[in-house]
Amino acid sequence: MAFPLPEVRSADRTEWTRTLWTAGLIGVVWAWIIVPKIIQSVLSPKYRNSVGVASAPYSRVAALADFGLYIAVIAVCALIILGYLNTLEWRSSGLLLCLLIPWAYIAVRDVYVPARLLEEGVCYPLIVIAVWILKPDLRRLEILGYLIGATAVVSVLLAVTMPTHAIFRSASGEVIVDDKQIIPGGLLVGVFTQGNNLGQFLALGLPAVFLVRRRWWRYGLAAVATFAVVWSASRGAMLALAVGTVAYLVVRVTRPVLRQLVAPFVVLVPFVVVCVVPLVTTTETAFTNRGLVWLVSLRAWSSDRWFGLGANWYEVIGSSSSRIAGSVFHGHNQLVQFLVTGGIVFALAVVPQLWAGVVRATRSAVHGDLFGVTWLAVLAGACLFEKSFTYVDNANFLVPTVLPFAFLLLARRPAEPDADGGSAVVEHGPAGVGAPRRAVPRTRTRPPASVRRPPGTPVGRSPVRVPSVRDAVARGRHSRA
């Protein structure tokens, strides 16, 4: 005799446990990147850093928090991998390889530079494998949305209460007034040391904020994050938000049957622009002197076009008399960064990852979930003037780039409608970037005869079961037995 109720409870308990581990993974990665920065921001003022010049180290408390949370990230990933190893499914192993191959290539490439593997290079494969084995629900990125919003709130509060700790200043303590500032009083850097880093971090995380189900939390956090981006005056971040907004609106007004054509277009076109613009730029002063960075970088790349110069090239060149400029820490364009650090091989290794993300986002968009399309478009906009991908460096963007990309490729989706229009789930996510507000499942199966309402039964009363010939025969056999 079967008892379905304990099975349902066991399934609910399993899903609840999976949700807790998902929240723990997202939370510990965010804490590792942001909490030491908050501690450092509170304990000491910050000022502009120059490439090649040793920046102020973390205070003792911030350094201890950084090391402890780094170990915590490794521990949580290891526990997830070991705990869910018996549920391992190989169906999505190809998507896992798409995420791991670029990391493996650049990590091996750096052995010949030589350059040591940084902490983010250690954590990247662990985070990706943990997401692959855990198979969380894509909607659990709502947790990341809350944390991105919290980062924006803390950054703004620091600027209001402790301006010397969250506004861009020179080493002498003077507020740096830049022509690009939008809000008077300086550029917001918040918990970071550069306004561009803060703006890019929040811009890449904003699509996750729109996954928050509570309406007022969603709107409030999104408003604060957008305000912080504007205050940071990060033009790359504002461009990314504009690209993501256009992509979302275009796909949203497109009929579902046409989204499989429109969605890849609105995502891939911005990435094509990212690749073309630096290659055709010939003026050093173009795009606020980014033309100079691109020209010098591509000239250096020509010495090893296939395999590049190593992930630490900008750090090495910044420490010499040949440094490009005082604040050039990277290629200020994702394609330039790929070519200079890992060559053509590295750039090609990333293509399957990007293509898999576009395919997954398109399939979701057809069924009403626009998060993937929106986030990829924002990523493309951010990659034009900055570097956003993280493999063995760029630790700040483990949170808004690696986690969403891993979820986009490896997380579980709500069941897609079948051929009859039915669905296996009820989606309660927010309207907007995420899935529809409520998708009520439809089914074609008829209820059994024992519970079917006979014609003429008044609504609101329990249906009366009408005996059938089969029932009479069954009762006769039972009485004879």
N, C-alpha and C positions, 0 to 999 in steps of 0.2 A: 504494500500500500504506500503510495507516494504522499509526502507532506510538502507541498510547494512553499509554505510560509517560511520555514527555516532557510530554504534555499534563497528566497528573496532577501531575507535579512542578512545572510552571508554575503550576497552580492553587494548589498548596500554597504556593509562593513568594509568589504574589499575596496569599493570605490572611494569610501571616506578615507581609508588609509592611503590610497593612491593620491588623493587630493592633499592630504597632510604632507606627504613627501614632496609633492610638487610645490606647495607653498614653502616648504623648508628649503628646497633647492633655489627657487627664485629669491627668497628672502636672504639666504646666506651669501649668494653672489652679489646682490645689491649691497648688503651690509659691508662686505669686504671692500668694495670700491668706494662707497660713500661715507660710511661711519668714520674711518680715520680722517677723511677730509673735513668732516664736521668738527671733529675734535681739534684738528689743527687750526681750523678757521676760528674756533672759539678761543684757543690758547694764544695764538700769535697772529699779528697782521701779515698780509701777503703783498707782494709787489711783483712787478714784471720781471720775468726771467729771460735771459738771453741764451741762445744756443751756444754750447761750448763752455758755458760758465756754470759751475756747480751751483745748483739751486739749494735753498735752505732745506736741510733735512727735516724729517718729521720730528716732532717732540717725542720725548720718551713714551708718554702715554699713547700718542697716536701710532708710534712705531710698534708698540706692544699689541695694540688693537689690530693693526695691519697684519702682523705675523699670526696672531691667534685666529683671525678670521680666514686667513689664507689656509691654515691647517683645517679649519672648520669646513671650508669648501671641499677640500680633498676628502675629508671624512664623510661628509654627507653624500658626495658622489660615490664613494666606495661602498657605503652602506646600501645605497639604492641599487648599485650594480650587483652586489652580492645577494641582497634580499630578493630581487626580482629576476635572478638569473634563471630560475626554473620556469619562468614564463616567457623565456626568450623566443621571439619569432623572427625568422630570417626573411620574411617577405619584403621588409623595407630596408634590407641591408644595402641595396644599391643607393638609396638616398643617403644612408649613413656614409658610404664611401664618397659621395659627392661633397660632403662636409669635411671629411678627414683627409682627402688626397691633397688639397692645397696646403693644409697644415703640415702634412708629412713631407711634402716637397721642400717647403721653405725651411723647415726644421733641419732636414738633412743638408740642404744647401748651406745653411749657416755653419755647419761643422767645418766647412772649408774656408770660412772667412778669416779667422774663427770668431764666433760669437756665442756666448753662453745662452742657454735657453732660459728666458725670463719666467717669472711666476705665471703670467698669463698664458705663456706657451705650454706650461704644464697643465693648467686648469682647462684650457680649451677642449682637448679631446675627452677629458673626464666629464665635462658638462654635456658635451654632445652625446657621448655614449650613455650617460645617465638618462637623458631625455629619450633616447632611442629605446632603452630597455623599459623605462617607466611607462611609456606611451600615455602621457597625460592627455586630458581633454584640452583642445585648443582654447576653449573658453576660459581656462584657468589663467590665461594671460591677463585676466582682470586683476590678478594680484599684482602683476608688474605695473599695471595702470595706476593702482593706488600708490605704489612706491615711487613711480615717476612724479606723480602729483606731490608726494611728500617732499621729494627733492626740490621741486620748485617752491613750495611753501617755505621750507627751511632757508633756501637761498634768499628769498625776498625778505624774510624776517631778519636774517643776519644783516642785510643791507640797511634795513630800517633801524635796527637796534645797535648794530656795531658796524657803522659804515667803513671804518678803516680796515675791517676784516673781510669785506665782501664787495668793495668797489675797486676797480682797476687803479692801481697807484704805482708810481715809480719807486725806486729804491730809497729815495729821499723822503718818501711819504706823501708826495704831492699827487693829487688826483689827475689822472691822465685824461685830458679833454681831447677827444678825437672828433674829426669832422663828421664821422659817420654816426655819432651818437644821436639817438632819437628822443630820449627822455633826458632832460637836463640833470646835471649833477654827477656825471660820470657813467662808466660802463659797468653793468652788473657782471660779476664773476661768480658770486654766490660761494658755494663750497669748492669750486674749482679755482684755478689760477689764471685762466684765460676766458674771456667772454665767449669766444668762438666754441670752446669746449662745452661750456654750459648750454649755449644755444643749440648746438648740435645734439647734445645728450637729450635735451628735452624735446626737440623736434622729432627725433627718431622714436622717442617713447610716447608721443602724443596719440598715435593710433591705438596703443594699448589702453590709454586713458579712456577712450571712447568705448571700450569693452566693459567698463564699470556699469553694473546693472542698476544701481541706485541713481535715479535721474539727477538729483541735486548734487550728489557727490561728483557725478560725471561732469556736469556743467561747471561746477565750482572749480574742480581740479584742472579741467581743461582751460578755464579762463585764467587761472593763476599761472599755469605753464606757458600759455601764449603771451601773457603780459611779461613774464620773465624773459622769454625769447626776444621780445621787442626791446626790453630794457638792456639786454646784453648787446643789442645792435649787431648781432651776427647775421650778416647778409646771406651767407650760405645757408644758415638755418631757416631764415625767412623764405628764401627761395625754395628750400625743400618743402616747407609747409604749403607754399603756393602750388608746387607741382603735385603734391599729394592731394590737395583739395580739388584741383582740376581733374585729376584722374578719378577721384571718388565721384564727383558730380557727373562726369561723362558716363561712367559705367552705371551709375545709379539710374540715370534717365534712359538708359538703353534697355530694350526688351531682353528678357533672359535668353531667348533663342539666339540673339546676336552678340551676347557678351563673350562667347568663346572666340570671337574675332576682334572685338573692341578691347577687351581686357589686356591681351598680350601687346596690342598696339600702344596703349597709353602707358605701359610699363617699359617696353623695350625702346621706344623712341627717346625718352630721357637718358637711358643708358648709352644709346648711340651718340647722343649729344656729348655726354661725358667723355667718350672716346675720341670724338672728332675735334672738339674745341681746342685742346692743348696741342694737337698735331698741326693745326692750321694757324695757330697764333704765331706771329713773327715780331710783335712789338713788345719790348721789355716792360713798358708801363701799362700794358693791357690788364684789365681786371685787377686794378689796384696793385700793380707790380707782380702779380702772379705770372705774367708773361716771362719775367726774368727767371723766376723759379723753374718754370717749365723748360725754357730754352737751355739753361745751364744743366738741368737734370737730364734732359734727353741727350745733350751732348756727352755727358758722362756715361749714359747708358750705351751709347754707340760703341764703347770699348768692349762690351760683352753683351750683345743683344739677346742671346738665347738664355743665359743663366743669370744675368744681372750681377749686382755688386754686393748683395747681402742685405739683410734686414736692418743692419745698424749703419748703413752707409751715411745717412744724413747726420747721425751722431758723430761719426768719425770725421766727416768733412767739416762739421761745425766746430770741431776742436782744432782745426788747422787754419792756416792763413788763407785757405781757399774757400772759406765758408761763404755761402750764397748771400746771407743777410743775417742780421742779429736775431731774428725771430723765426727763422725757417727750420722747423723741426721735422718736416716731411715734405712730400711732393706737392701738396695742396691740390691734388687731383688723384682720384683712385687709380686710373689707368697709368699715370706717370709713376705713382708709387709702386704698382705691380711691376712695371717694366724695369725701373731702376733697381729695385731690391731683388727681384726674382727672374727678370727677363721675360721673354715671350712664353717660355714654358710655364711660368707661374701664372701669367695672364690667361693662358689657355686652360690651365687646371681649374680656374675659378668658373669657367663658362658652364660646365655641367651643373654646378651648384646653383648658379643664377637661373639657368633654364628650367631646372627642376622646381625652383621656387615659383617661376612664372606659370608653369603647368599646374601646380597645385593651387595657386591663387586663382587661376582662371576657372578651374573646376568648382572651386568654392563660390566664385562670383556668379556663375551660372545658377547656383541654387540660393543666391541671396546673401552670402557672406562676403563682404567687401573689405575685410580687414587685410587680407594678403595683398590685394591689388593696391590698396592705399599705402600700406607700409612699404612695399617695394618701390612705389613711386616716390615716397619721401626719401628712401634710401638713395635713389638715383639722384634726386635733387641735392642731397647732402654730399654726394661723391664728386660733384662738379668742381668745387673749390676746396674740399677737405678730403681727408681719408677717413673712412668709416668702418672698413672691414677689420676684423681682429683675428689674428692667427697666432703669432708669436710675440706681438707687441701691441701697443694701443689698448692697454688694459681698461681704460675708462669705458670703452664701448662693448665690453663683454655683456653688460646689462641691456642696452637698447638695441644691439645688433645681433650678437650671438644667440641670446635666448629667443628673440622672435624668429630668427632664421631657423633655429633648431625646431621650434614648435611648428613653424610653417611647413617644414618638410616631414617631421617625424611624429607629430601629435595626432591623436585620434580625432576624427571629425564626427559630428552628428550624422546619423544615417541619412543618406541622400534618398530622395523620393524614388520609389520603384516605378516599374512600367505602368502600374495601375493608379499611380498618384499617391500611394500610401507612404508613410514614413514611420520609422521605428522609434522616434523620440519626439518629445515636446520641448521646443526651444523657448527659453524665457529670457534670452539675452536682449540687450538694448537695441532699439532701432538706430540706424546710422551706420557707422563703420562696420560693426559686427553683423551677426545674423539678424534676421527679421525679429520684430518684437515678440511674436508668438506664432509658431508654426504648428497648428493642431494636426495631429496625425489622422489620416483618413484610411479606412480599411474597407475592403470589398467582401470580407467574410461575413456570412449570416450567423446570427446566434443559434445555438442548438434549439431543437424543438421544445425541450423541457422548459426553456425560459422565454420562448417567443410569445408575444402578446397576441391572443386570438382576436380576430376581427370583432369589433363592437365592444371591446373591453374599455370602460371609462378610463381616461387618463388620470393618473395619480393613484390608482388601485393596483394591487399586485395581480399579475396575470394568473388566470386559473388554468391549470394544466388539463388538457382534454385527453382522456385515455384513448389509446389507439388499439387497433387489432393486434399489433405486435405486443403491446403491453398485456392484453388479455391472454394471449398464448403463453407469454413468459410466466404469468401468474399461475396458469394451469400447470405448466411443467414443474414449477416450484412446489405446488401443493401435492402433486403426485410423488415428488421426491421425498 
